[in-house]
Amino acid sequence: MSEDRVAVDHVHATMRIILLWATGLLQYGLSLRPVLEQDYRHRDLALAAFVALTCVTVVCGGWVLRRRPLPGALVVAGTVVVLAASFCATVAVDPQRRFQEPDWSFGLVGWFLLLLLLDRVRVLVTVLAAHLVTSLGLFLAAVPERTAFGAAGATAFGALTVQLAVLVITGVLRRQTREAVAVAEERDRLVTRVLTAEQWEKGQRSAFAGQLGVVLPLLAGLADGELDPRDRDTRRRCALAATQLRRLFAENDEVPDPLAHEVAACVDVAERRGVEVSFAVSGTAVPVPPAVRRELTGPVITALSAARSRARVSVLRTDEEVRIAVLTDAGVEPSTASTGRVEVECGVYGEYQRTEARWRTPHS
């Protein structure tokens, strides 16, 4: 269930608790005395209507006090009982005294309908209108005196105004709650983005710091003259550092296929050194976590930095695995550095070195 729906249900649950107590107080505080003291054409009918409304209050209270939504069957049955009780109570009253003190059910029934249909606004308005029309029809059928019209209008206006005000207040609270939930969700999204950005920045700083930790001694050795730029091993170390930095920069680019983009960055550094590289990508792009991409491209960086004049790089993606194979003319014995997530296989075939990194997708 969405947070918006939970918030709206919370408003309805709270308002129903208030309506439950208000209905109980109005029924027994204001309506019980007329039932017991006033004269009725059919006293038993009036008492039966009062008891039926009491039963509706008790049954609804079991759900309302637990802050649970009223079941649809209970709402339908309760509405029918309330309307039937209202009709019986109205019929029990002397026609000339309707909308007066003995006609206790007119204003009370609206509160029961609010309790039952608070979250069904259109149905509630329709049922309230039907209740009002029925009451007015029974009132006019008795051909009342002119003086009774003013009292009836005042009673109907007062009861309906308060009940409709409760409905409006509930709608306002519901709208404000939705807005508050939307603001809270947006704030949480902003906080999450900030935390993610901070975590990403921290990770990038660590990665750059680790990379610089490898590059700085190399630069210091070149500056102090301890390393000879003409030495083959020094050139290989420089090529390795340059390729690692280039791949690290490429990791921050927003591209549709990050893995192919990072491998292409490694190839670009090798080509700038004069190495002739054949690069091929097959298969559709699959999501690869950044940490796994670093492990997959690590062997590529090592192999390309050792290449002398020629290299071939191929990237193969399937639903089951991602493979990167590098064939170079390095002519040196490679080292195998498999991790828990990436398998690395190396081999020397004459003057060529072949390296392959393989990662199995989680759903394979």
C-alpha positions in Angstrom: 0.0 0.0 0.0 1.3 3.5 -0.9 2.2 6.0 1.7 -0.4 8.4 0.3 -3.1 5.7 0.8 -1.9 5.0 4.3 -2.1 8.7 5.2 -5.6 9.0 3.8 -6.7 5.9 5.7 -5.2 7.5 8.9 -7.4 10.6 8.4 -10.5 8.5 7.9 -9.7 6.3 10.9 -9.2 9.4 13.2 -12.3 11.1 11.9 -14.4 8.0 12.4 -13.3 7.7 16.0 -14.5 11.3 16.6 -17.7 10.6 14.8 -18.3 7.4 16.8 -18.1 9.3 20.1 -20.1 12.2 18.7 -22.8 9.9 17.4 -23.0 8.1 20.8 -23.2 11.3 22.7 -25.9 12.8 20.5 -27.9 9.6 20.6 -27.9 9.1 24.3 -27.4 12.7 25.4 -30.0 14.4 23.2 -32.2 11.7 21.7 -32.9 9.3 24.5 -35.0 11.7 26.6 -37.5 12.5 23.8 -37.8 8.7 23.1 -38.7 8.1 26.7 -40.8 11.2 27.5 -42.6 12.3 24.3 -45.9 10.9 23.0 -45.7 8.9 19.8 -48.3 7.3 17.6 -46.2 4.1 17.6 -43.9 4.1 20.6 -42.7 0.6 20.0 -41.6 1.6 16.5 -39.7 4.5 17.9 -38.0 2.3 20.5 -37.1 -0.3 17.8 -35.5 2.4 15.6 -33.5 3.7 18.6 -32.3 0.1 19.4 -31.4 -0.5 15.8 -29.2 2.6 15.7 -27.6 1.6 18.9 -26.7 -1.8 17.3 -25.1 0.0 14.4 -23.0 2.1 16.8 -21.8 -1.0 18.7 -21.0 -3.0 15.6 -19.1 -0.2 13.9 -17.2 0.5 17.1 -15.5 -2.8 16.8 -13.7 -1.7 13.6 -13.5 2.0 14.3 -11.7 1.7 17.7 -9.2 -0.6 16.1 -8.6 2.0 13.3 -9.6 -0.5 10.7 -11.6 0.3 7.5 -15.3 -0.7 7.7 -16.0 -3.8 5.5 -18.1 -3.1 2.4 -20.8 -5.5 3.6 -21.1 -3.8 7.0 -21.3 -0.4 5.2 -24.2 -1.5 3.0 -26.0 -3.3 5.8 -25.5 -0.4 8.2 -26.7 2.1 5.7 -29.9 0.1 5.0 -30.5 -0.3 8.8 -30.0 3.4 9.5 -32.3 4.5 6.7 -35.0 2.0 7.7 -34.7 3.1 11.4 -35.0 6.8 10.3 -38.1 6.0 8.3 -39.7 4.1 11.2 -38.8 6.8 13.8 -40.3 9.4 11.5 -43.5 7.4 10.9 -43.9 7.0 14.7 -44.0 10.7 15.2 -47.2 12.7 15.0 -47.2 14.3 11.5 -47.8 17.8 13.0 -44.7 17.5 15.2 -42.1 16.4 12.7 -38.9 18.4 12.6 -39.6 19.2 16.3 -38.3 17.6 19.5 -40.1 14.2 19.1 -38.6 13.8 15.6 -35.2 13.0 17.2 -34.0 10.8 14.3 -33.8 13.5 11.5 -30.5 15.1 12.7 -29.1 12.0 14.3 -29.3 9.8 11.2 -26.9 12.1 9.3 -24.2 11.4 11.8 -24.6 7.7 11.4 -24.3 8.1 7.6 -21.1 10.1 8.1 -19.7 7.3 10.3 -20.5 4.7 7.7 -19.8 6.5 4.4 -17.1 9.0 5.3 -14.7 7.5 2.7 -17.4 7.3 0.0 -18.2 11.0 -0.5 -20.5 10.7 -3.5 -22.5 7.9 -2.0 -22.7 9.8 1.3 -24.0 13.0 -0.4 -26.5 10.9 -2.4 -27.8 9.1 0.7 -28.0 12.3 2.7 -30.0 13.9 -0.1 -32.4 10.9 -0.3 -32.8 11.0 3.5 -33.6 14.8 3.3 -36.1 14.3 0.4 -37.9 11.5 2.2 -38.2 13.4 5.4 -39.5 16.5 3.6 -41.9 14.3 1.6 -43.4 12.8 4.8 -43.5 16.3 6.3 -45.3 17.9 3.4 -47.7 14.9 3.1 -49.2 15.8 6.4 -50.1 19.3 5.1 -48.4 21.3 7.9 -49.3 24.8 9.0 -47.4 27.7 7.6 -45.6 28.3 10.9 -44.2 24.8 10.8 -42.3 25.5 7.6 -39.9 28.0 9.3 -39.1 25.6 12.2 -38.6 22.7 9.8 -36.3 24.8 7.5 -34.2 25.9 10.5 -33.9 22.4 11.8 -32.9 20.9 8.5 -30.5 23.7 7.7 -28.8 23.5 11.1 -28.4 19.7 11.0 -27.2 19.5 7.4 -24.8 22.5 7.7 -22.9 20.9 10.6 -22.7 17.5 8.9 -21.6 18.9 5.6 -19.0 21.0 7.5 -17.6 17.7 8.9 -17.4 16.3 5.4 -15.6 19.5 4.2 -13.1 19.4 7.1 -12.4 15.7 6.3 -11.7 16.6 2.7 -9.3 19.5 3.7 -7.5 17.2 6.1 -7.2 14.5 3.5 -5.8 17.0 1.0 -3.3 18.5 3.5 -2.2 15.0 4.5 -1.5 14.1 0.9 0.5 17.3 0.4 2.4 16.6 3.6 3.2 13.0 2.5 4.3 14.3 -0.9 6.6 16.8 0.7 8.0 14.1 3.0 8.6 11.8 0.1 10.4 14.5 -1.9 12.5 15.3 1.1 13.4 11.6 1.6 14.3 11.4 -2.1 16.5 14.5 -1.8 18.2 13.0 1.3 18.7 9.7 -0.5 20.2 11.5 -3.5 22.5 13.5 -1.3 23.7 10.5 0.6 24.2 8.6 -2.6 26.2 11.5 -4.1 28.3 11.7 -0.9 29.0 8.0 -1.0 29.8 8.1 -4.6 32.2 11.0 -4.1 33.8 9.2 -1.2 34.3 6.1 -3.4 35.8 8.2 -6.2 38.1 9.9 -3.8 39.3 6.5 -2.5 39.7 5.3 -6.1 41.7 8.4 -7.1 43.8 8.3 -4.0 44.6 4.6 -4.6 45.5 5.3 -8.2 47.6 8.3 -7.3 49.3 6.1 -4.7 50.6 4.1 -7.7 51.3 7.0 -10.0 53.2 9.3 -7.6 56.1 7.0 -6.9 56.5 6.5 -10.7 56.5 10.3 -11.3 58.9 10.8 -8.4 61.3 8.2 -9.8 61.2 9.8 -13.2 61.7 13.3 -11.7 64.7 12.1 -9.5 66.3 10.3 -12.4 66.0 6.9 -10.6 63.9 5.6 -13.5 65.1 5.7 -17.1 62.3 6.7 -19.6 64.0 4.6 -22.2 63.8 1.5 -20.2 61.2 -0.9 -21.4 59.9 -1.7 -17.9 59.6 2.0 -17.1 57.6 2.6 -20.3 55.3 -0.3 -19.5 54.7 1.1 -16.0 53.9 4.5 -17.4 51.5 2.9 -19.9 49.9 0.9 -17.2 49.4 4.0 -15.0 48.1 6.1 -17.9 45.6 3.4 -18.9 44.4 3.0 -15.3 43.8 6.7 -15.0 42.0 6.9 -18.4 39.7 4.0 -17.4 39.0 5.7 -14.0 38.0 9.0 -15.8 35.8 7.0 -18.2 34.0 5.5 -15.3 32.4 8.8 -14.5 31.0 9.4 -17.9 27.2 9.1 -18.4 26.9 6.7 -21.3 24.4 4.0 -22.3 27.0 1.2 -22.3 29.6 1.9 -19.5 31.6 -1.3 -19.8 32.2 -0.9 -23.6 33.0 2.8 -23.0 35.6 1.9 -20.3 37.2 -0.8 -22.5 37.3 1.7 -25.4 39.1 4.2 -23.2 41.8 1.6 -22.4 42.1 0.8 -26.2 42.4 4.5 -26.9 45.5 4.8 -24.6 47.1 1.9 -26.3 46.5 3.3 -29.7 48.0 6.6 -28.7 51.2 4.7 -27.8 51.2 3.4 -31.4 49.7 0.0 -30.8 47.5 -1.3 -33.5 44.3 -2.5 -31.7 41.4 -4.4 -33.2 38.3 -3.8 -30.9 35.0 -5.7 -31.3 31.8 -5.7 -29.1 29.1 -8.2 -29.5 25.8 -8.8 -27.7 23.5 -6.3 -26.1 24.5 -4.3 -23.1 23.7 -5.8 -19.7 23.9 -4.0 -16.4 27.3 -4.5 -14.7 28.0 -3.0 -11.3 30.9 -0.5 -11.2 33.0 -2.8 -8.9 32.7 -5.7 -11.3 33.5 -3.5 -14.3 36.8 -2.5 -12.5 37.6 -6.2 -12.0 36.7 -7.0 -15.6 38.8 -4.2 -17.1 41.8 -4.8 -14.8 43.3 -7.6 -16.9 42.6 -5.6 -20.1 44.6 -2.7 -18.7 47.5 -5.0 -17.7 47.6 -6.7 -21.1 47.3 -3.6 -23.2 50.0 -1.7 -21.2 52.4 -4.6 -22.0 51.5 -4.8 -25.8 54.3 -3.8 -28.1 52.7 -3.3 -31.5 49.5 -5.3 -31.9 46.5 -6.2 -29.8 43.0 -7.6 -30.3 40.2 -6.9 -27.7 36.7 -8.5 -27.8 33.8 -8.0 -25.5 31.0 -10.6 -25.5 27.8 -10.1 -23.6 25.0 -12.7 -23.1 22.2 -13.1 -20.6 24.4 -15.6 -18.7 27.9 -14.0 -18.7 30.1 -11.1 -19.8 33.5 -11.9 -21.2 36.5 -9.7 -22.2 39.3 -11.3 -24.1 42.6 -9.6 -25.0 45.3 -11.0 -27.3 48.6 -9.1 -27.4 52.1 -9.5 -28.6 53.5 -8.9 -25.1 55.5 -12.0 -25.1 55.7 -12.2 -21.3 54.2 -14.6 -18.8 51.0 -13.1 -17.4 49.7 -13.4 -13.9 46.3 -14.9 -13.1 44.3 -12.7 -10.7 40.8 -14.2 -10.4 38.5 -12.7 -7.8 35.4 -14.1 -6.2 33.2 -12.4 -8.9 35.4 -12.4 -11.9 37.3 -15.4 -13.3 40.6 -14.6 -15.2 42.4 -17.0 -17.5 45.8 -16.2 -19.0 48.1 -18.1 -21.3 51.1 -17.6 -23.6 51.0 -18.9 -27.2 54.4 -18.3 -28.8 54.9 -14.5 -28.9 51.2 -13.9 -28.1 49.6 -13.5 -24.7 45.9 -14.2 -24.3 43.9 -13.0 -21.3 40.2 -13.5 -20.6 38.0 -12.1 -17.8 34.6 -13.7 -17.3 31.7 -12.6 -15.0 28.5 -14.6 -14.7 25.4 -12.5 -14.3 23.4 -12.9 -11.1 20.4 -14.5 -12.8 22.4 -17.0 -14.8 
